[in-house]
């Protein structure tokens, strides 16, 4: 009787498991879980946004017009990666703390097959992320527009003839650029010039270095094992790269031996220097200072020493440097690889086989190995 009365006067049968209750937002909705997930997503977004703002602090100073674009792309990748990492870590942590099996529970988990919603979710999310990054990378690459044309050549000697440079150390011949020793000029053949004009992205003869409002160049960049040499349109040769700030520069990249890569971290730009090719390349420095140029591809035993400086200065300071360089005689530039090779010879040439370094470049302005640099 009492049991019957209790049933009649009670609140009725208990709700079925999983049916929810009015106080919890209706059938199948757990307000606590929704709030917790929303809070977690919000915190992950805030953490990702904060981490994106830290990206410029991790990298060298932004010294070219390309640097902000590249940094923004990298920051986007960092933010997406941080958000995904925090989301996956949160799920793993929740499982370990609240949904782990009992100590002596050795039962297998319930097999779950054919969950179409889950399969669509874990396919669509990575697809959207990858497409977003690809679209942004294509947009940034289009804005940079740093890589110009490329001309295939038979070898280093033909590459030097095509860019109009002779008298390079290791490639004997008359000096074709103006210098304190010679005012001779040797131009490529008509067929080479025609091919270069078709293949390169040049729109006409270079204004050289005198007009501060015009593009500077072409500056010939010569990479070798293991040193850099830069030849300016007026014939100045330098072992360190001097550039006027906020003025576009066009390079022609030449390798005398193997594959190299011109990498200037402060500019956020890197370009392979491919043997058998003359490559057009453009950039615009935007911040004065002294930065580092490195060979970022393994090109032999001493490639780590294949470094030099990039000096970005005002137009007036660049003109003073150029005039002083024109008056300076050609002389060998210090080469760390040559010194290391000499030390190896003194020890009996022991160790892994390697090629001897090319002769140090003959330049008007040698590299200053003691100068401090940024980035």
Secondary structure as the mmCIF struct_conf table of DSSP 4:
data_model
#
loop_
_struct_conf.conf_type_id
_struct_conf.id
_struct_conf.beg_label_comp_id
_struct_conf.beg_label_asym_id
_struct_conf.beg_label_seq_id
_struct_conf.end_label_comp_id
_struct_conf.end_label_asym_id
_struct_conf.end_label_seq_id
HELX_RH_AL_P HELX_RH_AL_P1 UNK A 2 UNK A 9
BEND BEND1 UNK A 10 UNK A 10
BEND BEND2 UNK A 13 UNK A 13
HELX_LH_PP_P HELX_LH_PP_P1 UNK A 14 UNK A 16
TURN_TY1_P TURN_TY1_P1 UNK A 17 UNK A 18
BEND BEND3 UNK A 19 UNK A 19
HELX_RH_3T_P HELX_RH_3T_P1 UNK A 22 UNK A 24
TURN_TY1_P TURN_TY1_P2 UNK A 25 UNK A 25
BEND BEND4 UNK A 26 UNK A 26
TURN_TY1_P TURN_TY1_P3 UNK A 27 UNK A 28
HELX_RH_AL_P HELX_RH_AL_P2 UNK A 31 UNK A 58
BEND BEND5 UNK A 59 UNK A 59
STRN STRN1 UNK A 64 UNK A 64
TURN_TY1_P TURN_TY1_P4 UNK A 65 UNK A 66
HELX_RH_AL_P HELX_RH_AL_P3 UNK A 67 UNK A 98
BEND BEND6 UNK A 99 UNK A 99
HELX_LH_PP_P HELX_LH_PP_P2 UNK A 100 UNK A 102
TURN_TY1_P TURN_TY1_P5 UNK A 103 UNK A 104
HELX_LH_PP_P HELX_LH_PP_P3 UNK A 107 UNK A 111
HELX_RH_AL_P HELX_RH_AL_P4 UNK A 116 UNK A 144
STRN STRN2 UNK A 147 UNK A 152
BEND BEND7 UNK A 154 UNK A 155
HELX_RH_AL_P HELX_RH_AL_P5 UNK A 156 UNK A 163
TURN_TY1_P TURN_TY1_P6 UNK A 164 UNK A 164
STRN STRN3 UNK A 168 UNK A 168
TURN_TY1_P TURN_TY1_P7 UNK A 169 UNK A 170
STRN STRN4 UNK A 171 UNK A 171
BEND BEND8 UNK A 173 UNK A 173
BEND BEND9 UNK A 177 UNK A 177
BEND BEND10 UNK A 180 UNK A 181
HELX_LH_PP_P HELX_LH_PP_P4 UNK A 187 UNK A 189
HELX_RH_AL_P HELX_RH_AL_P6 UNK A 190 UNK A 199
BEND BEND11 UNK A 200 UNK A 200
BEND BEND12 UNK A 204 UNK A 205
STRN STRN5 UNK A 208 UNK A 208
TURN_TY1_P TURN_TY1_P8 UNK A 209 UNK A 209
BEND BEND13 UNK A 210 UNK A 210
TURN_TY1_P TURN_TY1_P9 UNK A 212 UNK A 213
BEND BEND14 UNK A 214 UNK A 214
HELX_LH_PP_P HELX_LH_PP_P5 UNK A 215 UNK A 215
STRN STRN6 UNK A 216 UNK A 224
TURN_TY1_P TURN_TY1_P10 UNK A 225 UNK A 226
STRN STRN7 UNK A 227 UNK A 231
TURN_TY1_P TURN_TY1_P11 UNK A 233 UNK A 234
BEND BEND15 UNK A 235 UNK A 235
STRN STRN8 UNK A 237 UNK A 238
BEND BEND16 UNK A 239 UNK A 240
STRN STRN9 UNK A 241 UNK A 244
TURN_TY1_P TURN_TY1_P12 UNK A 245 UNK A 246
STRN STRN10 UNK A 248 UNK A 255
BEND BEND17 UNK A 256 UNK A 258
STRN STRN11 UNK A 260 UNK A 264
HELX_RH_3T_P HELX_RH_3T_P2 UNK A 265 UNK A 267
TURN_TY1_P TURN_TY1_P13 UNK A 268 UNK A 268
STRN STRN12 UNK A 269 UNK A 273
TURN_TY1_P TURN_TY1_P14 UNK A 275 UNK A 276
STRN STRN13 UNK A 277 UNK A 284
STRN STRN14 UNK A 285 UNK A 285
BEND BEND18 UNK A 287 UNK A 287
STRN STRN15 UNK A 289 UNK A 295
BEND BEND19 UNK A 297 UNK A 297
BEND BEND20 UNK A 300 UNK A 300
TURN_TY1_P TURN_TY1_P15 UNK A 301 UNK A 302
HELX_RH_3T_P HELX_RH_3T_P3 UNK A 303 UNK A 305
STRN STRN16 UNK A 307 UNK A 313
HELX_RH_AL_P HELX_RH_AL_P7 UNK A 315 UNK A 327
BEND BEND21 UNK A 328 UNK A 328
HELX_LH_PP_P HELX_LH_PP_P6 UNK A 329 UNK A 330
STRN STRN17 UNK A 331 UNK A 332
HELX_LH_PP_P HELX_LH_PP_P7 UNK A 333 UNK A 334
HELX_RH_AL_P HELX_RH_AL_P8 UNK A 336 UNK A 346
TURN_TY1_P TURN_TY1_P16 UNK A 347 UNK A 348
BEND BEND22 UNK A 349 UNK A 349
BEND BEND23 UNK A 351 UNK A 352
HELX_LH_PP_P HELX_LH_PP_P8 UNK A 355 UNK A 361
STRN STRN18 UNK A 362 UNK A 363
BEND BEND24 UNK A 364 UNK A 364
STRN STRN19 UNK A 365 UNK A 365
TURN_TY1_P TURN_TY1_P17 UNK A 369 UNK A 370
STRN STRN20 UNK A 374 UNK A 374
#
